[in-house]
Amino acid sequence: MAVGVFDLFSIGIGPSSSHTVGPMRAAAVFAEELQASGDLAKVASLRVDLYGSLAATGHGHGTMTAILLGLEGYHPEKILPAEVEDRLAAIAGTGTLHLAGAGGQGVPLPYGVQDMVLRPLTVLPRHTNGMTFTVSDTDGSVLHQATFFSVGGGFIVREGEEDAAQQELDASKKDLPLPFRTAAELLGRCQSKGLSIGQIMLINERASRTEEEIREGLLQIWSVMEGCVEVSLKREGLLPGGLKVRRRAPDWHERLLKEDKDRDPKYWQEWVNLIALAVNEENASGGRVVTAPTNGAAGIIPAVLYYALHYAPGMDKATQADRDDVVVRFLLAAGAVGVLYKEQASISGAEVGCQGEVGSASSMAAAGLAEVMGGTPAQVENAAEIAMEHNLGLTCDPIGGLVQIPCIERNAIAAAKAINAAKMALWGDGSHRVSLDEVIVTMRETGKDMSSKYKETAMGGLAVNVVEC
């Protein structure tokens, strides 16, 4: 299916869309296929092989435990953090996985994290985030086997179906009222129809949902983002994982409430920083977040949308209906730009570095902000271009394979970049020398040329130059 706004903004759990959400989703699909095949009762053994980046940084990203939950039939958009803790404790305590049985009702198998086969130096041709699931009967005969790739943002692709998936995508785009694959095509649609970028996206979304469903869905996405911040601000202490990174959001929030009692505009950046940090601290804790478009970059769009709702001109007099309209318009415009990155390049840190995660999120956020602040389509495209242009070459080198350093602060910095990019674009007339399409292609090519040690493998950069403990 054509990539839509609800693909880019999906509810899941932390700490990583490509290393947690995608693997859980793939494992759940495998379990459901096995159950549908009628061979579930014959299963005597299970094998999981992880390749490339999944094997190299999987422990820090919760990949192995996410796969266990997926094999039990849980999906990332449905499971709650409390359920995660309960099921993982049960699996660890009994040493038994209940295959294809959410809630512990499936076929019991002695299996745990320690039984997975890790192949960090083996990269399968399609993508570095590869995983193979195999189940056999008592005679050792394979009953079912499948290889999946987690390609960023929680998206998964099955080995051998890549061409078919692309053909399906191309075919589904033809069914859209106003299809686009490039920014040039998107701007052409805007000009010919006299519509904004967000309005073009809305028309395409209406091909599969009613306008009321789209609006309710996007407001629900924002509600989950807000809930993520609220939960994070109540947590204190250290983040899990062994790096002993202290949670800063609760203390910062308390200080801001004291210093900025009247919401003085001079504190806008402190509030933006706080929202970005809060979301990503919750993500690092394995909490409930929204991929935007990935977990590692989940704090940028909520932080910039917060800015739009509190500091954009006229918002001090806005009604709740007005505020809801801003949320919907912001996410539609951001989603349109996200489609460009997803279809022309990549949003996977393991494939193109952090420019594909934080860079694309910053670009999407800049577009959303420019849209709701009255920007023309050309200005919105310019805002997206500026934000990505100044995130080109960004590496993915988290210390210890954990989405903490430099990821959490990087979201706050990128949110500020997005706001500045939108303001710069709005001070211009939309004309600019470098197009968004050229920047997206540059990001893709830079990712190809980037050494693998800087692409979520924990083999370079801060991951090796900073002592973990």
Order of alpha helices (4+ residues) and beta strands (2+ residues): alpha-beta-alpha-beta-alpha-alpha-alpha-beta-beta-beta-beta-beta-beta-alpha-alpha-alpha-alpha-alpha-alpha-beta-alpha-alpha-alpha-alpha-alpha-alpha-alpha-alpha
